[in-house]
Amino acid sequence: MGGDKSVLTAGKNSILVGGARSKLIGSLGSTLTGGENATLIFRCWNGKRYKNVVAHTGKDGVEAHVPYQVDEADNIVTKPDE
């Protein structure tokens, strides 16, 4: 967890929460939640190389303070309720 303008990086199945203008980088199975104008980067392994799936809060329907994950088709989706 980090405050405004933080940079957070974590491995598989991590939960990252950052404040406004933060940059969050998580690997496969991670959940990223960013504040206003945050950058969410999901680093996905396809068996041969890494692919980064990037989203910005406030753009393309990605909202601040909402937890997101990447599905099997590399789409950024809201984290399902458990």
Secondary structure, 3 states (H helix, E strand, C coil): CCCCCCEEEECCCCEEECCCCCEEEEECCCEEECCCCCEEEEEEECCCCEEEEEEECCCCCCCCCCCEEECCCCCEEECCCC
